[in-house]
């Protein structure tokens, strides 16, 4: 299995631009999580999906952030418009229900907003 | 809500044992986890322990769980420079995992 796949690995953009981060979970996993990691705030859960349905988006910072999961193999996290304080590493993780709730993380997308 | 706490830094000499500690507030977690994050990488599952266990050993790793004190620890025997990383404790909370702040382990020769 290829594991959780994220793209792009690095993104540099200017303030005000739209940013779209992509994630492909492990095949067969029914949960997908988006996290943000910064030095100041550590690892924060932004939103998670179960069977493509958003379950808890209370961690999404503000309306500039949105996430979708149109099918079981693809999810996007969009920031529009982006701001310098959005600079962070964004991780996607997935897990399969019915066993240990072990989450498998992707390599992350390092976002820099200038 | 659930709170998971860890010390931020640990520095050990190569060949010594490392002990990373974690305390949590929610006692209903079925599984408790240790993840490792190397520079520039995602979190990698190291090991986990079922809540009805006190100890789990996996090669150089030993996990101890004290449910009464809500304390979880990770011991790394014969610590190597390749063990230098950030170690996260995580506890289950419903569908989610609640992660600690991470402990940065530095191994010096």
Contacts between the chains, C-beta under 8 A, distances in Angstrom:
chain1	res1	chain2	res2	distance
A	4	B	42	7.7
A	31	B	95	6.4
A	33	B	96	7.6
A	42	B	99	7.4
A	42	B	101	4.9
A	42	B	102	6.5
A	43	B	43	7.8
A	43	B	88	7.1
A	43	B	99	4.8
A	43	B	102	7.3
A	45	B	96	6.3
A	48	B	95	6.8
A	48	B	96	6.6
A	50	B	95	6.6
A	55	B	95	6.5
A	56	B	95	7.8
A	56	B	96	7.3
A	91	B	42	5.7
A	91	B	43	7.2
A	93	B	42	8.0
A	93	B	43	7.7
A	97	B	95	8.0
A	100	B	30	7.9
A	100	B	31	4.9
A	100	B	48	5.9
A	100	B	50	7.8
A	101	B	30	7.5
A	101	B	31	6.0
A	101	B	92	4.9
A	101	B	95	7.4
A	101	B	97	6.5
A	102	B	31	7.6
A	102	B	33	7.0
A	102	B	45	5.7
A	102	B	48	6.4
A	103	B	43	8.0
A	103	B	45	7.7
A	103	B	97	5.7
A	104	B	45	7.0
A	105	B	35	7.8
A	105	B	42	3.8
A	105	B	43	4.4
A	105	B	44	7.2
A	106	B	42	5.5
A	107	B	41	6.2
A	107	B	42	4.9
A	108	B	41	7.5
A	108	B	42	5.2
